[in-house]
Amino acid sequence: MAAEYLEDMPDLTDRRDRAAEALGLALPAEAEVLARLHQVATGAGKDFVLVFTAEDEPYGPLIEG
């Protein structure tokens, strides 16, 4: 997906780096970001069950383990 974004906006990386520098942010590696995203998407709220359907059945998780 990153390649698709760069096709549409080739200076995206430069813009991102300038914005991070202006804000004093250290950018993590792509692998670290994806690992954290997966952790949050699969772990956050796993003890929470949302039941708000006409059939009174719980919603399932959007992303499985």
C-alpha positions in Angstrom: 0.0 0.0 0.0 2.9 2.4 0.7 3.9 2.1 -2.9 0.5 3.1 -4.1 0.5 6.2 -1.9 4.0 7.2 -3.1 2.7 6.9 -6.7 0.1 9.5 -6.0 2.2 11.7 -3.8 5.9 11.0 -4.4 7.1 13.6 -1.8 5.0 12.0 1.0 8.1 10.7 2.8 9.8 14.1 2.7 6.6 15.8 4.0 6.3 13.2 6.7 9.9 13.6 7.8 9.6 17.4 7.8 6.4 17.3 9.9 7.9 14.9 12.4 11.0 17.0 12.7 8.9 20.2 13.2 6.9 18.4 15.9 10.0 16.9 17.5 8.8 13.3 16.9 11.0 10.3 16.4 9.3 8.0 13.8 9.4 4.3 14.5 10.2 1.7 11.8 7.4 0.5 9.6 7.6 -3.0 11.1 7.2 -1.6 14.6 4.2 0.4 13.6 2.5 -2.6 12.0 3.2 -4.8 15.0 1.7 -2.2 17.3 -1.3 -1.8 15.1 -1.9 -5.5 15.1 -1.5 -5.6 18.9 -4.1 -2.8 19.4 -6.5 -4.2 16.8 -6.6 -7.7 18.2 -6.0 -7.0 21.9 -7.8 -3.8 22.8 -11.3 -4.6 24.2 -11.0 -8.4 23.9 -12.7 -8.6 27.3 -15.5 -6.4 26.1 -18.5 -7.7 24.1 -20.7 -5.3 22.2 -24.3 -6.5 21.9 -26.4 -4.0 19.9 -28.1 -5.9 17.2 -31.7 -6.5 16.4 -31.2 -10.2 17.1 -29.5 -9.5 20.5 -26.4 -11.3 19.3 -22.9 -10.0 20.1 -20.7 -8.5 17.3 -17.6 -10.5 16.5 -14.2 -8.9 16.3 -13.2 -7.2 13.0 -9.7 -8.7 13.2 -9.0 -12.2 14.5 -5.9 -12.9 16.6 
